[in-house]
């Protein structure tokens, strides 16, 4: 039986808001629905949430579930990564759609820097991730998946996640089983662990689901 990715990765939305404005953005809709901030297009730093990183129980935290790392102000990043450094029991994940806008380096072993890729035209983001962001661990999230993505250069990537568009957006694109399989096969050929999000079950079937964690996650909260 497939497991919900939320069972082993928890959102910690220290920054809320994004300047990119994707039409399929679930975070913007949630922000408006629950009146979290006045304007989602203006990222806000919720410094009071830093204390959650002091939890002694190990967690895998996604810190960009409602933001893009390229929008983070340097002073926010400095403060957040200082707290991460003091809490090595957690694995902390970050995602961006614009790695080319970033100049950042970290040696922290509990930090995972990643990019979102939705179609072939965006696969250059993987090379930009390695070029503009220095980190010990890299990951790529193909979600929502809008097309086939051949010839991926996954060198140095430690984890791959595949998902499909959710919600009720007009013009919503559901991932094609062949697109999913193509990425999965490329990750497998490179020996990269892969997670298919639970929303893919109706598309590819339970028997074809793959849910593999990087080894360094396995000792974390599961």
TORSE-995183 format. One line per 8 residues: number of its first residue (from 1); their letters; for each residue z, x, y of N, C-alpha, C, CB. Coordinates in steps of 0.05 Angstrom, whole numbers. Last residue first. Glycine has a CB too. Layout:
! residues N
NUM = A = Z:X:Y:Z:X:Y:Z:X:Y:Z:X:Y | ... .
//
This chain:
! residues 222
222 = XXXXXXXX = 211:191:171:191:175:156:204:150:145:180:192:133 | 220:243:215:228:216:209:205:201:195:236:201:235 | 202:306:183:211:290:205:217:261:196:190:290:228 | 180:332:143:209:334:144:220:318:167:217:364:148 | 126:321:153:139:309:130:169:311:130:128:321:105 | 102:347:194:113:321:200:131:311:177:91:301:204 | 82:393:172:104:396:190:116:370:199:96:412:214 | 38:375:143:62:384:129:87:385:147:57:411:116 .
214 = XXXXXXXX = 9:315:168:12:344:169:38:352:156:10:355:197 | -1:260:123:12:272:146:10:302:145:41:263:147 | -48:211:104:-37:238:99:-25:249:125:-58:257:89 | -76:160:79:-55:164:98:-40:190:91:-35:140:99 | -133:122:68:-122:149:65:-100:152:87:-143:172:68 | -162:68:33:-145:78:54:-134:105:48:-122:58:60 | -189:45:-8:-202:68:5:-185:80:28:-229:60:15 | -160:2:-25:-164:24:-44:-176:49:-31:-181:15:-67 .
206 = XXXXXXXX = -162:-36:17:-137:-21:12:-142:4:-5:-117:-39:-2 | -221:-36:58:-207:-43:33:-183:-24:28:-225:-42:9 | -248:-31:105:-256:-13:83:-242:-20:56:-250:16:90 | -231:-74:136:-258:-63:140:-266:-47:115:-259:-46:164 | -178:-87:128:-198:-109:124:-227:-98:125:-195:-130:146 | -156:-34:140:-155:-46:113:-175:-68:110:-127:-57:108 | -153:-16:192:-178:-11:177:-178:-24:150:-182:18:175 | -103:-23:212:-124:-43:221:-150:-39:206:-128:-41:250 .
198 = XXXXXXXX = -74:21:197:-73:-2:180:-93:-24:187:-46:-14:180 | -113:82:205:-94:62:214:-97:36:199:-98:57:244 | -115:138:164:-130:114:173:-110:92:181:-149:104:150 | -103:205:173:-90:179:171:-110:158:181:-65:177:188 | -109:268:140:-122:245:154:-105:220:151:-150:241:144 | -111:340:139:-98:314:133:-108:292:151:-68:316:134 | -167:380:126:-149:369:147:-137:343:138:-165:365:173 | -206:408:99:-178:409:89:-158:399:109:-171:437:82 .
190 = XXXXXXXX = -257:401:112:-243:422:127:-214:424:118:-244:416:157 | -271:358:81:-285:384:77:-272:407:90:-314:381:86 | -239:319:105:-233:328:78:-246:355:72:-242:308:57 | -267:311:153:-240:321:154:-232:333:126:-220:299:162 | -315:291:133:-315:316:148:-287:328:150:-327:311:176 | -297:244:109:-309:265:92:-310:292:106:-337:257:84 | -280:215:154:-261:223:132:-272:245:115:-255:198:115 | -328:208:181:-307:224:193:-287:234:171:-292:209:215 .
182 = XXXXXXXX = -353:175:143:-366:200:151:-345:219:164:-388:194:171 | -320:130:137:-324:148:115:-335:175:123:-341:135:94 | -328:107:188:-302:115:180:-304:136:157:-285:91:170 | -382:94:187:-372:112:208:-345:124:199:-369:97:234 | -383:59:144:-397:84:142:-388:104:163:-427:80:144 | -355:14:164:-344:30:142:-357:57:139:-347:14:116 | -350:10:235:-367:7:211:-355:24:189:-396:15:217 | -303:-22:278:-313:2:265:-329:-5:239:-290:21:258 .
174 = XXXXXXXX = -323:-71:324:-307:-65:300:-320:-40:286:-306:-89:281 | -319:-81:391:-335:-67:371:-317:-60:347:-349:-42:382 | -321:-136:436:-305:-118:419:-323:-107:397:-281:-134:407 | -340:-172:472:-357:-149:465:-343:-128:448:-366:-136:490 | -279:-187:500:-307:-196:497:-324:-171:492:-316:-212:521 | -220:-170:464:-239:-164:486:-266:-175:480:-240:-134:490 | -174:-178:434:-194:-200:436:-214:-195:458:-181:-226:440 | -147:-127:389:-146:-146:412:-170:-165:412:-147:-130:438 .
166 = XXXXXXXX = -174:-62:371:-159:-87:366:-159:-104:391:-129:-80:359 | -220:-17:344:-211:-32:367:-196:-57:359:-235:-40:385 | -193:28:294:-213:10:305:-202:-5:329:-223:-9:283 | -181:98:275:-174:70:280:-197:53:290:-150:68:300 | -158:158:248:-181:140:252:-171:112:256:-201:142:229 | -136:224:260:-129:196:258:-154:179:264:-106:188:278 | -123:289:236:-143:270:245:-133:241:240:-170:274:231 | -96:354:247:-92:326:238:-114:309:251:-64:316:246 .
158 = XXXXXXXX = -109:404:265:-89:402:244:-85:374:233:-63:411:255 | -164:444:282:-152:418:284:-134:414:260:-174:395:285 | -192:491:274:-167:492:289:-152:466:292:-171:503:315 | -254:459:274:-240:484:270:-214:484:287:-258:508:278 | -287:416:274:-259:411:272:-243:436:267:-254:392:249 | -342:393:299:-330:419:297:-299:416:298:-340:438:321 | -383:345:267:-358:351:282:-350:380:278:-336:332:273 | -431:319:250:-430:347:259:-406:353:276:-456:354:273 .
150 = XXXXXXXX = -430:249:274:-436:271:255:-430:299:267:-465:269:247 | -404:191:282:-401:217:296:-405:240:275:-372:219:308 | -423:124:296:-423:147:277:-420:173:293:-448:146:259 | -380:86:340:-405:95:329:-401:117:309:-424:103:351 | -330:74:360:-352:58:370:-379:66:358:-353:59:399 | -263:68:347:-287:81:338:-311:63:344:-285:88:308 | -211:74:396:-227:58:378:-253:72:371:-232:30:390 | -205:133:358:-197:105:361:-198:97:390:-168:101:350 .
142 = XXXXXXXX = -195:186:330:-220:171:333:-213:142:334:-240:178:309 | -157:238:352:-155:209:345:-182:196:351:-133:196:362 | -138:302:332:-159:285:344:-155:257:334:-187:296:336 | -93:357:347:-101:333:332:-123:318:347:-77:315:326 | -62:421:341:-82:403:353:-87:380:335:-108:419:359 | -10:468:354:-20:446:337:-39:428:353:3:429:325 | 1:505:392:2:514:364:-10:493:345:30:519:356 | -43:510:449:-21:498:434:-22:508:406:-23:467:435 .
134 = XXXXXXXX = -76:506:510:-66:524:489:-42:512:475:-59:552:501 | -131:475:534:-103:470:527:-96:489:505:-98:441:519 | -185:487:541:-168:483:565:-138:479:559:-178:459:579 | -207:496:490:-214:514:512:-194:512:535:-242:507:523 | -191:455:457:-185:483:449:-188:502:473:-202:492:426 | -213:412:486:-185:413:480:-176:442:474:-178:395:456 | -267:423:485:-253:425:511:-223:426:506:-260:401:529 | -278:411:432:-281:439:441:-266:443:468:-311:446:445 .
126 = XXXXXXXX = -268:357:436:-253:373:417:-254:402:424:-264:369:388 | -304:335:472:-275:337:480:-259:354:461:-263:309:480 | -351:329:448:-347:354:462:-318:358:471:-365:356:487 | -353:277:431:-342:297:412:-339:325:425:-360:300:388 | -375:237:461:-348:247:469:-338:270:451:-328:225:469 | -421:221:439:-423:233:465:-397:245:474:-432:213:485 | -404:194:392:-416:221:390:-416:235:417:-444:219:379 | -339:163:406:-368:162:400:-379:191:400:-383:144:419 .
118 = XXXXXXXX = -286:170:416:-294:144:407:-323:143:398:-290:124:429 | -230:211:416:-259:211:414:-268:184:402:-270:235:396 | -175:240:447:-186:215:437:-217:217:438:-176:190:453 | -138:299:430:-158:285:446:-166:259:432:-183:302:451 | -73:333:433:-96:321:421:-115:307:441:-88:301:401 | -20:375:414:-38:366:435:-63:356:423:-44:390:455 | 45:375:395:18:370:384:1:360:406:19:350:360 | 103:415:389:85:401:407:57:399:394:83:415:435 .
110 = XXXXXXXX = 138:448:364:141:419:359:123:402:377:170:411:363 | 131:499:380:121:492:353:123:462:347:137:508:332 | 108:519:443:128:504:428:116:495:401:137:480:445 | 75:545:477:80:558:451:100:543:434:91:587:456 | 24:518:518:52:516:508:53:531:481:61:487:505 | -15:509:575:-9:524:551:20:521:544:-16:554:556 | -69:481:613:-41:480:603:-38:496:578:-33:451:598 | -107:449:652:-103:478:647:-74:480:639:-110:495:672 .
102 = XXXXXXXX = -154:395:650:-127:406:645:-128:436:642:-115:393:620 | -202:371:649:-187:370:675:-160:385:673:-182:341:683 | -219:371:598:-232:390:616:-218:390:644:-261:382:620 | -194:330:571:-183:357:569:-195:377:589:-186:367:541 | -191:270:577:-204:289:596:-191:316:594:-201:278:625 | -163:239:545:-192:235:544:-206:254:562:-199:206:552 | -106:261:507:-121:258:532:-150:252:526:-118:284:549 | -40:258:480:-68:253:478:-81:253:506:-74:227:464 .
94 = XXXXXXXX = 15:288:443:2:281:469:-28:277:464:7:303:490 | 77:288:408:48:286:409:38:277:436:38:268:387 | 129:323:382:120:309:405:90:311:408:134:320:431 | 180:322:335:151:329:338:141:311:361:134:325:312 | 248:344:343:227:324:346:199:336:346:231:307:372 | 281:387:343:282:369:320:260:348:320:310:355:318 | 282:415:390:262:422:370:262:405:345:265:451:362 | 299:406:447:302:387:425:281:392:404:300:358:435 .
86 = XXXXXXXX = 286:439:487:314:438:480:320:419:457:331:429:504 | 232:429:494:240:455:484:269:455:475:236:476:505 | 235:379:518:224:381:490:233:408:478:194:379:491 | 253:393:568:271:377:551:261:378:521:271:348:561 | 209:421:586:235:435:585:254:420:566:247:438:613 | 172:381:586:169:402:566:194:419:564:145:419:571 | 190:350:630:189:339:603:188:360:581:164:320:600 | 186:386:673:212:374:666:212:364:637:219:352:685 .
78 = XXXXXXXX = 131:398:673:151:419:671:178:408:661:155:433:698 | 108:347:679:103:362:655:124:384:651:75:375:656 | 124:334:731:132:317:709:130:333:683:114:292:707 | 99:375:760:128:374:760:139:356:738:139:364:788 | 44:363:751:56:388:741:87:387:740:47:411:757 | 31:296:731:35:315:752:50:340:741:52:302:775 | -18:271:686:10:279:690:12:300:713:22:290:665 | -69:258:673:-58:247:698:-30:257:704:-58:217:695 .
70 = XXXXXXXX = -79:280:624:-93:292:647:-83:281:674:-123:286:645 | -52:248:588:-40:273:596:-53:286:620:-39:293:573 | -48:180:603:-66:202:594:-54:228:605:-96:197:604 | -7:126:577:-16:144:598:-36:164:586:8:160:611 | 20:102:536:12:86:559:4:103:583:35:67:567 | 27:141:498:18:115:489:10:97:512:40:102:473 | 44:194:503:21:185:519:10:158:510:-1:205:520 | 80:213:467:89:210:495:67:200:513:99:236:505 .
62 = XXXXXXXX = 102:198:405:78:199:421:85:193:450:56:178:410 | 148:232:364:144:217:388:116:220:399:164:225:409 | 183:232:307:156:239:316:150:221:340:135:236:293 | 252:254:305:232:233:308:205:247:313:239:214:332 | 317:269:280:289:277:284:270:253:286:279:295:262 | 375:256:317:359:249:294:330:255:298:363:219:287 | 395:266:368:396:288:348:380:281:323:425:293:341 | 363:252:428:372:240:403:372:261:381:353:216:395 .
54 = XXXXXXXX = 341:270:473:365:283:465:377:271:439:386:282:487 | 300:239:488:293:263:474:317:278:463:276:281:491 | 324:201:520:317:193:492:309:217:475:294:173:493 | 327:223:570:351:224:553:345:217:524:373:206:565 | 280:209:595:283:236:584:306:238:565:286:256:607 | 279:161:620:274:161:591:277:189:578:247:150:585 | 284:170:673:308:161:659:304:162:629:315:133:669 | 233:180:692:250:203:685:275:195:670:257:218:710 .
46 = XXXXXXXX = 176:157:688:202:144:682:222:165:673:198:122:661 | 125:161:733:142:177:716:169:164:713:145:206:727 | 64:125:735:92:128:744:108:143:724:104:100:750 | -4:122:757:16:130:737:43:134:750:7:156:724 | -39:70:776:-23:90:790:-1:99:771:-11:80:817 | -60:30:747:-78:51:755:-64:74:770:-101:40:772 | -21:-9:743:-25:9:720:-43:33:727:-36:-6:697 | 24:-28:788:-4:-21:787:-9:-1:765:-14:-11:815 .
38 = XXXXXXXX = 78:-41:779:62:-58:797:32:-53:794:71:-52:825 | 99:-42:709:96:-29:735:78:-47:753:83:0:733 | 109:-85:673:124:-59:671:122:-43:697:112:-42:648 | 95:-139:661:103:-130:688:119:-104:688:118:-153:702 | 75:-154:613:104:-151:615:114:-141:642:113:-133:593 | 20:-156:626:33:-178:612:63:-178:616:26:-178:583 | 9:-106:648:6:-130:664:22:-153:652:-23:-137:667 | 19:-74:603:33:-69:628:32:-93:646:20:-44:643 .
30 = XXXXXXXX = -17:-94:566:12:-96:561:28:-93:587:21:-77:540 | -65:-78:590:-60:-106:586:-30:-111:581:-76:-117:562 | -60:-22:589:-62:-36:615:-55:-66:612:-90:-33:627 | -59:-15:533:-36:-8:549:-36:-21:576:-34:23:553 | -110:-27:515:-88:-45:508:-63:-40:525:-81:-42:478 | -172:-20:542:-145:-9:544:-124:-30:537:-140:3:572 | -227:-26:542:-213:-34:518:-183:-27:519:-225:-22:494 | -247:-2:588:-249:-32:586:-232:-42:563:-278:-40:582 .
22 = XXXXXXXX = -208:48:620:-224:40:598:-224:9:594:-214:53:572 | -185:77:666:-196:49:668:-214:41:645:-210:46:693 | -161:125:686:-187:125:673:-201:97:673:-185:135:645 | -110:130:704:-131:127:724:-158:123:712:-131:151:742 | -51:97:681:-74:114:675:-96:109:696:-84:109:646 | 18:87:661:-4:84:680:-26:105:674:5:88:708 | 78:118:652:64:93:648:43:90:670:83:68:648 | 113:167:618:95:162:640:80:136:633:75:186:645 .
14 = XXXXXXXX = 144:159:573:157:170:596:140:168:621:163:200:591 | 145:125:522:127:123:546:142:132:571:118:94:550 | 142:138:461:162:145:482:147:147:508:178:171:475 | 128:108:400:120:112:428:144:118:445:105:87:438 | 135:142:338:146:123:357:136:129:385:177:124:356 | 111:146:274:107:156:301:117:134:320:78:164:307 | 122:120:227:129:148:228:122:161:255:115:163:206 | 110:67:235:134:73:219:141:103:219:129:64:190 .
6 = XXXXXX = 63:64:260:87:62:277:112:68:262:88:34:290 | 26:63:221:31:89:233:56:88:251:6:97:249 | 44:25:164:38:25:193:45:52:205:54:2:207 | 14:42:101:38:39:119:29:39:148:58:62:114 | -17:12:44:-18:28:69:7:22:86:-44:22:85 | 0:17:-24:0:0:0:0:18:25:25:-19:0 .
//
